[in-house]
């Protein structure tokens, strides 16, 4: 059942994702969609992207349920709810408190001497220190701005990357389209699923939920990868987030995306940590990692290595700009990919101003998270039917291209920008070691197996790096 032009567009978008992942087209008849654009103030169809990515992931959970039990179920997604979940971190409340800002004090957009702009991502201390060292200035916005006026935007981007910074030069859509990395991204689908090894089929586990018995390792940080793991946990998977005590984290984001997960430490630069991860891999069904391309391979966990440890495993690789092209190894975050790939310039122009403008949420991150979950589930379904070891690839830039291709909304900025008080019907309350958590419910509503998180968010490293018994 669909209603309205926007949900017809969503159905088309889900069908395309479903076909990309090799899903059974008959499952598309089980979708119920509601709502209309614009869901958030944007010239881009952010509501459609939210509804489509969350709906496709929900449909994949229902498909695993059908493959195991023979029973189909309805999957209902409302666009307003999906759009709110696309910025769940904004609405999170812990012990009654929200967060003032997700950004470090010098993060953001700055003018450069050639009339361009660059965006700095400085939330991690080592990235901040690298920028300040390159600029040779004090850690104030005024000092950073003065220093950047001595630079050309693209020259600074290049030098900063070589110096270990994480920045992006602002590009117009036309400039991005002419870039070699854009051409590489254009050659890739939104989600790529490939067979990388031989293995016998592994039967899906029995249990009361679609992903009961599925063991997932989540080696990701920030938003995209953790949202993917959170989605799998919502449908019954046992998800273990792996970090290390010496790695910086976004505490607020961890509390939002950590719902439903175990959390353990394993320092992969130590032999003990690598052995712990190897043991975990042998008991895992899905392995999600968001390391910069090549980094985890250097630690002994390249896709071929992981498949040798556990033949039949499904691996998911998340990157910023994709695995092909001159920027394949480049670090990046949602805000930077938005800046580099034309979103900010296009959004600012559509709003009628000269200043670049961000999307109303970290849409590339959140959409990528649900695409991770979608790819992991449908690859697991393939494995159960036909065997093999599988690799799923998702990148923020590929997701951005997919969102761009959904089209634009001429009156998109007429949409309301919902605050905390306006979304209370979409929130739920749970207990945690940090106090009461008030957070956005999952927007994919399955008729027979409702999504829920059985485990509370916990501090990093709470659990031992071993799968629970039973």
CORPEKA-V497935 format. One record per residue. PHI is phi in whole degrees, 0 to 359 (none if undefined). OMEGA is omega in whole degrees, 0 to 359 (NA if undefined). D_FIRST is the distance of its C-alpha to the first C-alpha in Angstrom with 2 decimals. Layout:
PHI|OMEGA|D_FIRST / PHI|OMEGA|D_FIRST
This chain:
none|174|0.00 / 228|177|3.81 / 216|175|6.94 / 92|181|10.43 / 298|185|12.63 / 296|181|12.90 / 287|172|9.42 / 295|176|9.72 / 296|178|13.02 / 297|180|11.89 / 301|178|9.80 / 297|180|13.07 / 295|178|15.18 / 295|180|13.73 / 300|179|14.14 / 293|177|17.67 / 297|182|18.54 / 298|179|17.39 / 294|179|19.59 / 302|183|22.35 / 265|178|22.51 / 76|180|22.44 / 284|178|19.27 / 287|185|18.03 / 297|180|15.35 / 299|181|13.94 / 295|182|12.81 / 298|178|10.21 / 290|182|8.04 / 269|182|8.21 / 271|169|6.53 / 239|184|4.71 / 238|179|6.36 / 216|177|8.44 / 107|184|11.89 / 207|174|14.08 / 276|356|17.30 / 278|180|20.08 / 272|177|19.47 / 222|182|23.11 / 291|182|26.17 / 195|173|26.30 / 279|177|26.44 / 264|182|24.30 / 276|182|20.54 / 294|178|21.09 / 297|178|17.84 / 295|178|15.94 / 299|180|18.41 / 294|182|17.92 / 297|182|14.15 / 290|183|14.40 / 290|178|17.47 / 291|180|16.56 / 295|179|13.11 / 295|177|14.98 / 294|177|17.67 / 297|179|15.55 / 295|178|14.03 / 295|176|17.71 / 297|178|18.82 / 296|180|16.43 / 290|175|17.77 / 297|177|21.30 / 299|180|20.65 / 295|181|19.51 / 298|182|22.50 / 273|188|24.84 / 253|185|23.72 / 83|183|21.80 / 253|175|18.98 / 267|175|15.35 / 214|180|13.36 / 283|176|10.04 / 235|184|10.24 / 247|179|9.14 / 222|175|10.81 / 265|185|11.80 / 297|179|13.77 / 300|180|16.75 / 299|180|17.19 / 298|180|17.03 / 296|177|19.55 / 294|178|21.81 / 294|178|21.83 / 293|173|22.88 / 223|184|26.11 / 302|182|26.47 / 296|180|30.22 / 290|186|30.73 / 263|181|29.53 / 299|172|31.36 / 230|179|34.16 / 239|184|36.84 / 53|177|39.28 / 82|184|38.15 / 246|173|38.87 / 259|179|36.86 / 249|180|38.17 / 290|180|39.98 / 208|175|39.23 / 274|189|37.90 / 248|173|40.50 / 292|194|44.18 / 297|181|46.61 / 256|177|47.34 / 292|174|43.88 / 131|187|42.24 / 263|180|42.90 / 224|173|46.47 / 281|175|48.28 / 242|188|50.57 / 294|180|53.81 / 270|182|52.48 / 88|178|50.00 / 269|178|47.09 / 221|169|45.24 / 226|175|44.67 / 248|178|42.47 / 256|173|44.05 / 248|189|42.26 / 235|183|44.86 / 293|174|43.11 / 272|188|44.86 / 302|183|48.61 / 291|175|49.76 / 290|178|47.61 / 297|181|49.03 / 298|180|52.56 / 294|178|52.21 / 296|181|51.18 / 296|178|54.04 / 294|180|56.47 / 295|182|55.57 / 281|181|55.80 / 64|183|58.90 / 224|177|57.97 / 285|183|57.47 / 277|174|54.05 / 234|180|53.32 / 298|181|50.89 / 295|181|53.88 / 291|178|55.79 / 297|179|52.85 / 298|180|52.20 / 298|180|55.87 / 292|182|56.00 / 289|177|52.95 / 291|176|54.55 / 266|185|57.02 / 241|163|54.35 / 276|188|52.37 / 301|183|48.66 / 290|176|48.16 / 299|179|51.61 / 295|178|50.79 / 305|182|47.47 / 294|180|49.41 / 295|181|52.31 / 295|178|50.15 / 299|179|48.13 / 299|181|51.44 / 269|178|52.64 / 87|177|49.74 / 277|176|47.91 / 234|185|44.17 / 219|174|43.75 / 211|172|42.13 / 278|178|43.39 / 289|177|41.14 / 235|171|40.09 / 283|175|38.53 / 305|181|35.58 / 291|179|38.20 / 294|178|40.61 / 294|181|38.03 / 299|180|36.97 / 274|184|40.67 / 279|181|41.12 / 298|179|41.63 / 290|177|39.16 / 298|178|36.37 / 296|178|37.19 / 295|179|37.01 / 296|181|33.62 / 296|179|32.34 / 277|185|33.35 / 250|173|31.02 / 283|177|27.30 / 300|177|25.34 / 226|176|25.86 / 247|178|28.63 / 237|180|28.93 / 225|176|32.22 / 278|184|34.24 / 241|180|37.56 / 187|179|39.36 / 265|177|39.73 / 194|176|38.99 / 290|176|38.10 / 297|174|34.59 / 250|182|34.18 / 298|174|32.17 / 292|182|29.39 / 285|173|30.78 / 284|178|30.00 / 155|186|28.86 / 279|184|26.41 / 228|185|24.10 / 305|185|22.53 / 249|176|25.46 / 306|178|28.20 / 84|180|31.48 / 277|180|30.46 / 257|186|33.26 / 236|172|32.56 / 263|184|35.31 / 244|180|34.36 / 255|182|37.18 / 226|178|35.61 / 223|177|36.27 / 73|188|34.93 / 240|193|31.10 / 302|181|29.27 / 299|178|30.63 / 301|175|30.74 / 295|176|27.06 / 300|178|26.35 / 295|178|28.54 / 298|180|27.12 / 293|178|23.59 / 296|177|25.05 / 296|181|26.95 / 296|180|23.88 / 255|169|22.69 / 106|179|26.19 / 289|169|28.34 / 271|186|31.98 / 249|177|32.38 / 246|176|35.89 / 277|180|36.48 / 251|175|39.81 / 226|176|41.97 / 214|185|45.68 / 299|184|47.87 / 269|181|49.25 / 270|177|45.96 / 290|180|44.83 / 223|169|41.49 / 262|186|39.34 / 303|183|39.74 / 294|179|37.05 / 296|179|34.42 / 300|182|35.53 / 288|177|34.89 / 280|185|31.30 / 274|181|30.44 / 276|180|32.76 / 301|177|30.61 / 88|188|30.44 / 249|161|33.14 / 282|180|36.68 / 220|182|39.03 / 227|176|42.18 / 253|172|44.79 / 206|181|46.13 / 284|186|48.26 / 286|174|47.78 / 273|177|50.99 / 249|179|52.92 / 296|179|53.61 / 295|179|52.66 / 295|179|49.24 / 294|178|48.60 / 295|178|49.65 / 298|180|47.31 / 293|177|44.36 / 302|178|45.44 / 297|179|45.42 / 295|180|41.93 / 300|182|40.67 / 295|178|42.03 / 251|185|39.75 / 259|173|36.63 / 256|183|33.55 / 224|182|32.31 / 231|182|34.60 / 252|179|33.25 / 223|181|35.87 / 238|177|36.03 / 293|173|39.73 / 304|184|40.96 / 311|181|41.03 / 95|186|44.15 / 290|183|44.92 / 285|176|43.64 / 297|180|45.05 / 294|179|48.42 / 265|177|48.16 / 98|183|47.67 / 233|170|43.88 / 296|180|42.90 / 310|180|40.00 / 295|179|42.60 / 295|181|44.48 / 294|179|41.50 / 293|176|40.52 / 290|178|44.13 / 294|182|44.05 / 221|176|40.86 / 303|181|40.03 / 97|181|36.32 / 288|172|35.29 / 259|178|32.31 / 250|176|33.54 / 235|178|31.72 / 249|178|33.80 / 252|177|32.88 / 224|180|35.01 / 280|189|35.25 / 242|180|35.74 / 96|185|34.96 / 266|177|37.42 / 241|174|38.79 / 97|184|40.87 / 292|178|43.74 / 258|184|41.79 / 301|181|40.42 / 265|187|42.70 / 278|174|42.23 / 291|177|41.15 / 184|176|38.45 / 232|182|36.01 / 310|185|32.85 / 300|180|34.95 / 285|179|37.37 / 293|173|34.90 / 304|183|33.32 / 295|185|36.88 / 290|190|37.99 / 260|171|35.00 / 97|183|34.87 / 299|186|32.13 / 295|179|34.65 / 293|181|36.53 / 294|180|33.47 / 293|178|32.00 / 296|179|35.43 / 296|180|35.87 / 294|179|32.51 / 281|176|33.55 / 87|181|36.72 / 243|178|39.17 / 271|183|41.53 / 279|176|40.83 / 302|184|38.25 / 225|179|35.23 / 282|169|33.16 / 296|185|29.37 / 285|176|28.29 / 197|175|27.76 / 279|190|28.79 / 292|179|25.65 / 294|177|27.26 / 298|186|28.27 / 295|178|25.07 / 300|179|22.90 / 299|178|25.61 / 299|180|25.49 / 288|175|21.87 / 291|173|22.61 / 302|180|25.63 / 297|178|23.66 / 302|182|21.19 / 297|180|24.23 / 298|182|26.22 / 291|181|23.71 / 287|173|22.99 / 293|177|26.75 / 295|177|27.50 / 297|177|25.27 / 298|181|27.27 / 299|181|30.47 / 295|180|29.82 / 276|192|29.24 / 233|181|31.90 / 79|180|34.14 / 94|168|35.50 / 256|192|35.70 / 230|176|33.07 / 234|177|33.06 / 250|179|30.08 / 242|176|30.95 / 224|173|29.24 / 221|179|31.01 / 298|181|30.50 / 291|176|31.53 / 297|178|29.07 / 297|178|26.26 / 300|178|27.72 / 297|178|27.68 / 299|179|24.00 / 298|180|23.25 / 301|183|25.57 / 287|175|23.80 / 288|177|20.50 / 103|186|22.46 / 237|179|23.96 / 245|183|23.31 / 299|181|26.19 / 250|187|25.91 / 299|183|24.82 / 281|175|27.84 / 283|181|26.96 / 292|173|24.58 / 290|177|26.09 / 252|191|27.36 / 295|175|26.40 / 269|184|29.35 / 302|183|29.77 / 295|183|29.89 / 278|184|26.58 / 242|185|24.56 / 298|178|26.02 / 290|182|22.83 / 252|185|21.66 / 252|174|25.01 / 222|183|26.63 / 243|177|30.31 / 214|178|32.20 / 271|176|35.84 / 204|176|37.49 / 297|181|41.07 / 268|187|40.80 / 115|182|39.94 / 296|178|36.78 / 250|174|33.79 / 246|189|31.06 / 215|181|28.20 / 289|175|24.54 / 289|177|22.19 / 288|188|19.95 / 275|178|16.55 / 273|185|14.68 / 258|179|14.04 / 268|190|14.30 / 291|184|14.04 / 254|182|17.36 / 232|183|19.36 / 303|178|18.95 / 293|175|20.48 / 195|176|23.97 / 249|185|27.33 / 277|181|30.12 / 246|177|32.94 / 281|169|34.09 / 300|181|35.00 / 230|177|38.65 / 297|178|41.45 / 305|178|41.80 / 79|181|43.92 / 297|187|43.48 / 256|173|43.11 / 288|178|45.33 / 284|180|44.12 / 208|181|43.47 / 291|178|40.48 / 296|179|40.49 / 282|177|41.65 / 89|NA|39.48
